[in-house]
Amino acid sequence: MRIGIFSDVHANLAALETVVEELQKHSIDTYICLGDVVGYGASPNECCDIVRDLTSVVIMGNHDAAVSGRMDYSFYYDQAKQALDWTNEVCRDDNIEWLRELPYLSPQKDIDVLYSHGSPINPEEFNYIFNMEQAREAYQYRDELQQVTFIGHSHLCRVFAFSDDGVVQMVPGHIDLEPDKQYIISVGSVGQPRDYDPRAAYAVFDTESRSFEQYRVEYDINLSAKRVYEARLPDAFGKRLFVGI
C-alpha cells in the first residue's frame, strides 16, 4: 500500500491543490493529513473540504484545536491570534465541528505506523520534535511507539532513527526502514514551510517495501499571498511564503 502523507496545510489552497495533484501521480492508495488544516491562510473552508473528501485519517493540529474550541490560544502572539479569530469567524459550522472531533493520535498497528501532529508523547500538549534534544526525550518512550511515527507541527523535514545505541538524525529524502530501528519522521509543511525552502512538502510511504520518500513542489505563491492580503489577514503570513520561514 502506498500512503500519501502531508501536514500543516494552514488554509493555503494553492499549495494544497498542487500537492494533491502531485500525490495523484504516485499511485497513492490512501491519504493522511497530520493536522493544522487551518490557521494563517485565507482559505480554511476550501482546504477543509478537500481534506475531508480526500483523506482516510486526519490528526488534530494545534490550530485546528484552537479554532474549534479545544484549546486556549490566548498565549499566542498577536498576529497568530488575529488569524485564528478570523478563521473561527469564517469557518462553516460543519467544518468547525469536524475539526473539533479530530483525534490527537492514530495508531495503525497492522502496518506498524503511528500518526501524530507533534510529539506523540502527551499529544494534546503539541510539543515539538525537530532537534536531537527533543528526539532524545521521545526516545525514552520508544516502547510505546510503532516502528515509524509520522509527525508535522514544526514545518520542517526531519528524520530521527532510534536503536539500542541511541538516537541519530538522518538526512531527509529516500529512506529504507531497517527492521531493528524505529523512526520519527517530520514530513514538513504544505502551506507554510519554515526551512527557507518555500516549496510545499509532502511524502509517500510504501508499506510493502517499508520505504519513505520526501518531496517538494513549487506552487503559485503569488496567488496564496494575494488571498492573504485580500482577506486582511496580517501581511506577514503572505510575505513569509516567499522565503519559507
C-alpha positions in Angstrom: 0.0 0.0 0.0 1.2 3.5 -0.9 0.3 6.2 1.6 0.4 9.9 0.7 1.2 11.9 3.8 1.0 15.7 4.3 0.7 18.2 7.1 0.3 21.8 8.1 -1.8 23.0 5.1 -2.7 26.2 7.1 -5.5 27.2 4.8 -3.2 27.6 1.8 -5.4 26.4 -1.0 -3.0 26.9 -3.9 -0.3 24.8 -2.1 -2.8 22.1 -1.2 -4.2 21.8 -4.7 -0.7 21.4 -6.1 0.3 18.8 -3.5 -2.8 16.7 -4.2 -2.2 16.9 -7.9 1.4 15.7 -7.4 0.4 12.9 -5.0 -2.0 11.6 -7.5 0.9 10.8 -9.8 2.3 8.4 -7.2 -0.4 5.7 -7.3 -1.5 6.5 -3.8 -3.9 4.1 -2.1 -4.8 6.3 0.9 -4.1 9.8 2.1 -3.2 11.0 5.6 -3.2 14.6 6.9 -1.2 15.2 10.1 -3.1 18.3 11.2 -3.3 22.1 11.1 -5.6 22.2 8.1 -6.4 25.8 9.1 -4.7 28.8 10.5 -2.6 31.6 9.0 -4.0 31.3 5.4 -7.1 32.6 3.7 -8.9 29.5 2.5 -9.9 27.5 5.6 -13.3 26.2 4.2 -11.9 25.2 0.9 -9.0 23.4 2.5 -11.2 21.6 5.0 -13.5 20.4 2.2 -10.6 19.0 0.2 -9.0 17.2 3.2 -12.3 15.8 4.4 -13.1 14.3 1.0 -9.6 13.1 0.3 -8.2 11.5 3.4 -8.8 8.4 5.4 -7.1 9.8 8.6 -6.7 13.4 9.8 -5.0 14.3 13.0 -5.8 17.3 15.1 -3.2 20.1 15.0 -2.9 22.9 17.5 -4.5 25.4 15.1 -7.4 23.0 14.4 -7.8 22.7 18.2 -7.7 26.4 18.7 -10.2 27.3 16.0 -12.7 24.6 17.2 -12.5 25.5 20.8 -10.5 22.5 22.0 -7.6 24.6 23.3 -6.9 28.1 24.7 -4.8 30.2 22.4 -4.7 33.4 24.4 -1.0 33.0 24.9 -0.3 33.0 21.1 1.4 36.1 19.6 -0.9 38.8 18.4 -0.8 38.1 14.6 -1.5 34.3 15.2 -4.4 35.2 17.4 -5.8 37.5 14.8 -5.6 34.8 12.2 -7.3 32.2 14.5 -10.1 34.7 15.4 -10.7 35.4 11.7 -10.6 31.7 10.9 -13.2 30.9 13.6 -15.4 33.6 12.2 -15.4 32.5 8.6 -15.3 28.7 9.0 -18.6 27.0 8.4 -20.2 25.3 11.3 -19.8 21.8 9.8 -16.1 22.4 9.4 -15.7 23.6 13.0 -17.5 20.5 14.2 -15.3 18.3 12.0 -12.1 19.9 13.4 -13.4 19.6 16.9 -13.8 15.8 16.6 -10.3 15.1 15.1 -8.1 12.6 17.1 -4.8 13.5 18.7 -3.2 10.2 17.6 -4.0 7.4 15.2 -2.1 4.2 15.7 -2.1 1.8 12.7 -0.8 -1.3 14.3 -1.4 -3.5 11.2 1.3 -1.5 9.3 3.3 -0.6 12.4 2.7 3.2 12.0 1.6 6.0 14.3 0.3 9.3 13.1 0.6 12.4 15.3 0.7 16.2 14.8 3.6 16.9 17.2 5.3 14.7 19.7 3.2 11.5 20.3 4.1 11.8 24.0 1.2 13.7 25.6 0.0 14.7 22.1 -2.6 17.2 23.4 0.3 19.4 24.6 1.5 19.8 21.0 5.2 19.6 21.8 7.8 19.7 19.0 10.3 17.2 17.8 12.7 18.8 15.4 16.1 18.6 17.1 18.2 16.0 18.8 17.3 17.1 22.4 13.6 16.6 21.7 14.2 13.3 19.9 16.2 12.0 22.9 13.2 12.9 25.1 10.9 10.9 22.9 13.4 8.0 22.8 12.7 7.3 26.5 9.2 6.2 25.4 10.2 4.1 22.4 8.5 1.0 23.8 5.2 2.8 23.4 5.7 3.7 19.7 5.2 1.9 16.5 8.2 1.3 14.1 7.6 4.6 12.4 5.8 7.7 13.8 4.9 10.4 11.2 4.5 13.9 12.6 4.2 17.5 11.4 3.9 20.7 13.5 7.5 22.1 13.1 7.0 22.8 9.4 10.5 21.2 9.0 11.6 18.0 7.2 13.4 15.9 9.8 14.1 12.2 10.3 15.3 10.6 13.6 16.2 6.9 13.9 16.0 5.1 17.3 18.1 2.0 18.0 19.6 0.3 21.1 22.6 2.6 20.6 20.5 5.7 20.9 19.2 8.4 18.5 20.7 9.6 15.2 19.4 12.2 12.9 19.2 11.3 9.2 19.1 13.3 6.0 15.5 13.5 4.7 14.9 12.1 1.2 14.6 8.4 0.4 14.8 6.1 3.4 14.5 2.3 3.6 13.4 1.5 7.1 15.6 -1.0 8.9 13.6 -3.6 10.8 15.6 -3.3 14.1 15.1 0.5 14.2 12.3 2.9 15.0 11.8 6.3 13.3 10.2 9.6 13.9 9.7 11.4 10.6 8.6 15.0 10.3 7.1 15.4 6.9 7.3 19.3 6.6 4.5 21.7 5.7 2.2 22.0 2.7 1.2 25.6 3.3 3.9 27.3 5.3 7.4 25.7 5.1 9.9 27.1 7.6 13.2 25.7 6.3 14.0 28.6 3.9 12.6 26.5 1.1 9.2 27.9 0.0 8.2 24.8 -1.9 5.3 22.7 -0.5 6.3 19.5 1.2 4.7 16.1 1.1 5.7 12.4 1.5 5.0 8.9 0.3 5.3 5.8 2.4 5.3 2.3 0.9 4.1 -0.3 3.5 5.4 -3.2 1.4 8.9 -2.1 0.7 9.0 -0.2 4.1 10.4 2.8 2.2 9.8 6.5 2.6 10.3 9.4 0.2 10.2 13.1 0.8 9.1 15.5 -2.0 9.0 19.3 -2.5 7.0 21.1 -5.2 6.6 24.6 -6.4 3.1 26.2 -6.3 1.6 29.6 -7.0 2.9 31.6 -4.0 1.7 34.9 -5.5 -1.9 33.6 -5.5 -1.7 32.5 -1.9 -0.2 35.7 -0.7 -2.8 37.7 -2.7 -5.5 35.8 -0.9 -4.0 36.6 2.5 -3.8 40.3 1.7 -7.3 40.4 0.3 -8.7 38.7 3.4 -7.0 41.4 5.5 -5.1 38.8 7.5 -1.7 40.1 8.8 0.6 40.8 5.9 3.4 38.7 7.5 1.5 35.5 6.6 1.7 36.3 3.0 5.2 37.7 2.9 6.8 34.7 4.7 5.5 32.3 2.0 8.1 33.7 -0.5 11.1 32.8 1.7 9.9 29.7 3.5 10.1 31.0 7.1 
